Amino acid sequence: MDRYERILALHRTLKSSRYGVSIQTLMQDLGCSRATLYRDIAFLRDALAAPVESVGEGRIRYDEKEAGRFELPGLWLSSDELHALLAAHQLLVRTGDGVLSTALAPLRGRIESLLAQQAGGKRWPVERVRVIASGVRRRDEAAFRTVASAVLDRRQLEFDYLARSTNERTHRRVSPQRLTHYKDNWYLDAWDHEREGLRSFSVDRVQNARMLDEVARDLPDEELNQHLASSYGIFSGTPKAVATIVFSAKAARWVADEHWHGKQEGRFLADGRYELKVPYSQSRELLMDVLRYGADAEVVAPAALREQARTLLQLALATYER
């Protein structure tokens, strides 16, 4: 912990302590020597005008009358907070051109201002923090704005939807529930009035979106969570089965640290392989993620999912045997 972070941590500790903190406790919490701690206390008191006072032998606190009013001058961020701010800045940069970028421009400018304050006027090399998108699809910024507005205004929404799986166009009237960012793309979770059920729509396939005057139907959070978060990936719904996948010992080093699902179960086998169990509703996206591991992944159960994986691999192999 550098001096900057020690001062911040010391301030936060004294700010929250009503009866004072012992020097010994502060040394342990800050990981510093007694001499270093006393120098930090002197800087906090003399340079930053903090209301530090002694309370008994070996204990200090902020003066009760001044503690509530005193704050460190300027902007003070821990290294974790600073790194998060840098990452947020790069996420905003990555929005690219269009309506969304224009709307977020003031926030991006504010973050750049905060970073400048933190650096004492010097420039942070923000280009050295990279956030790389993967598989981002083109989207209509006007449609995105309409969808987002309907979600936030709690209004019904009407649009044409070109399903990627069937390439069929349908007209939908929905009550938006949530706007979800998943794997670098945006999805609308909504109640479909004609089909009387919850559906997820890829926003990049939404066309001719129009916000209606009718108030959107709100579903309870419990129902949304059960339907939209209970099965694998964006293709949500009540889980139909639990997939068991076994990964090679080589792939296990990666898979064991990956988050596939909130209710996943994983364990290392005796030979170093890794067994992962994941609930799922639809198999398509699950198999896409499994098959990217190639020969390092084997679908063990259920039998229907294993057979589906086998068929996909055979079709892929047939392509190369032509």
RARAZI-V326866 format. One record per residue. N is the residue number from 1. SS is DSSP state (2 for helix, 1 for strand, 0 for the rest). Layout:
n->[N N]
ss->[SS SS]
//
This chain:
n->[1 2 3 4 5 6 7 8 9 10 11 12 13 14 15 16 17 18 19 20 21 22 23 24 25 26 27 28 29 30 31 32 33 34 35 36 37 38 39 40 41 42 43 44 45 46 47 48 49 50 51 52 53 54 55 56 57 58 59 60 61 62 63 64 65 66 67 68 69 70 71 72 73 74 75 76 77 78 79 80 81 82 83 84 85 86 87 88 89 90 91 92 93 94 95 96 97 98 99 100 101 102 103 104 105 106 107 108 109 110 111 112 113 114 115 116 117 118 119 120 121 122 123 124 125 126 127 128 129 130 131 132 133 134 135 136 137 138 139 140 141 142 143 144 145 146 147 148 149 150 151 152 153 154 155 156 157 158 159 160 161 162 163 164 165 166 167 168 169 170 171 172 173 174 175 176 177 178 179 180 181 182 183 184 185 186 187 188 189 190 191 192 193 194 195 196 197 198 199 200 201 202 203 204 205 206 207 208 209 210 211 212 213 214 215 216 217 218 219 220 221 222 223 224 225 226 227 228 229 230 231 232 233 234 235 236 237 238 239 240 241 242 243 244 245 246 247 248 249 250 251 252 253 254 255 256 257 258 259 260 261 262 263 264 265 266 267 268 269 270 271 272 273 274 275 276 277 278 279 280 281 282 283 284 285 286 287 288 289 290 291 292 293 294 295 296 297 298 299 300 301 302 303 304 305 306 307 308 309 310 311 312 313 314 315 316 317 318 319 320 321 322]
ss->[0 0 2 2 2 2 2 2 2 2 2 2 2 2 2 2 0 0 0 0 1 1 2 2 2 2 2 2 2 2 0 0 0 2 2 2 2 2 2 2 2 2 2 2 2 2 2 0 0 0 0 1 1 1 0 0 0 0 1 1 1 1 0 2 2 2 2 0 0 0 0 0 0 0 0 0 0 0 2 2 2 2 2 2 2 2 2 2 2 2 2 2 2 0 0 0 0 0 2 2 2 2 2 2 2 2 2 2 2 2 2 2 2 2 2 2 2 2 0 0 0 0 0 0 0 2 2 2 0 0 0 0 0 0 0 0 0 0 0 0 2 2 2 2 2 2 2 2 2 2 2 2 2 0 1 1 1 1 1 1 1 1 0 0 0 0 0 0 1 1 1 1 1 1 1 1 1 1 1 1 1 1 0 0 1 1 1 1 1 1 1 1 0 0 0 0 1 1 1 1 1 1 2 2 2 1 1 1 1 1 1 1 1 1 1 0 0 0 0 0 2 2 2 2 2 2 2 2 2 0 0 0 0 0 0 0 0 0 0 0 1 1 1 1 1 1 1 0 2 2 2 2 2 2 2 0 0 0 0 0 0 0 0 0 1 1 1 1 0 0 0 0 0 1 1 1 1 1 1 1 0 0 2 2 2 2 2 2 2 2 2 0 0 2 2 2 1 1 1 1 1 0 2 2 2 2 2 2 2 2 2 2 2 2 2 2 2 2 2 2 0 0]
//
